[in-house]
Structure formats: C-alpha cells, structure tokens
Amino acid sequence: LHHIHHRSPTMPWYELPGHFRRNRRAVLEANGNFYYRGYGEVARRYLLRPVFRPVHPQW
C-alpha cells in the first residue's frame, strides 16, 4: 500500500486496499515484489535483528 500511496498520492487512503487487490500483480512487479502481510511480519523479521549495520566513518 505504501508503494501505491507514493505512485498515486491523491488516491484516498480507503481506496488503497481495493486498488491493491485489483492490481496486485502490476503493483508487485512495479515495486520489486516487496510485500509484507502486516506489521506482525515486519516485527518478527526485524524486531530483534538489525536490518543493516551502519559503519561509522571514523571507526
């Protein structure tokens, strides 16, 4: 839904889920198949593990 929001910023928020359901294949192709089922999935994947380890330029 975030991808759709950025592609169509004037689309009302309540239309985003329906738009995704109707255009799922095209949306996933456009955003590189980036998809999470919800915040629970994001939390399970990344809550206790860092997404990346930044390197400080002076270390």
C-alpha positions as CSV (number, residue, x, y, z in Angstrom):
1,L,0.0,0.0,0.0
2,H,2.9,2.3,0.7
3,H,4.1,1.9,-2.9
4,I,0.6,2.7,-4.2
5,H,0.4,5.8,-2.0
6,H,3.6,7.1,-3.4
7,R,2.6,6.3,-7.0
8,S,-0.9,7.9,-6.5
9,P,-0.6,10.4,-3.7
10,T,-4.1,11.8,-4.3
11,M,-5.8,8.5,-4.0
12,P,-7.9,8.4,-0.8
13,W,-6.4,6.0,1.8
14,Y,-9.6,4.0,2.0
15,E,-9.2,3.1,-1.7
16,L,-5.7,1.7,-1.4
17,P,-6.6,-1.8,-0.3
18,G,-9.1,-2.3,-3.2
19,H,-6.6,-0.9,-5.7
20,F,-4.0,-3.3,-4.5
21,R,-6.4,-6.3,-4.7
22,R,-7.4,-5.3,-8.2
23,N,-3.9,-4.6,-9.4
24,R,-1.8,-6.9,-7.2
25,R,0.4,-8.4,-10.0
26,A,1.2,-5.0,-11.5
27,V,1.9,-3.4,-8.1
28,L,4.2,-6.2,-7.1
29,E,6.1,-6.1,-10.4
30,A,6.5,-2.3,-10.1
31,N,7.9,-2.5,-6.5
32,G,10.1,-5.5,-7.0
33,N,7.8,-7.9,-5.2
34,F,8.2,-6.1,-1.9
35,Y,5.3,-7.1,0.2
36,Y,4.6,-7.7,3.9
37,R,1.4,-9.2,5.2
38,G,1.4,-6.7,8.1
39,Y,3.3,-5.2,10.9
40,G,3.5,-8.5,12.7
41,E,5.6,-9.9,9.9
42,V,7.9,-6.9,10.0
43,A,8.3,-7.2,13.7
44,R,9.0,-11.0,13.6
45,R,11.7,-10.4,11.0
46,Y,13.4,-7.3,12.3
47,L,12.4,-6.6,15.9
48,L,15.4,-8.5,17.4
49,R,17.7,-8.3,14.4
50,P,19.2,-5.2,12.8
51,V,18.1,-4.6,9.2
52,F,21.6,-3.3,8.5
53,R,24.7,-2.5,10.4
54,P,25.9,1.0,9.6
55,V,29.6,1.7,9.8
56,H,30.6,4.9,11.4
57,P,33.1,6.7,9.1
58,Q,35.6,7.2,12.0
59,W,35.6,3.7,13.3
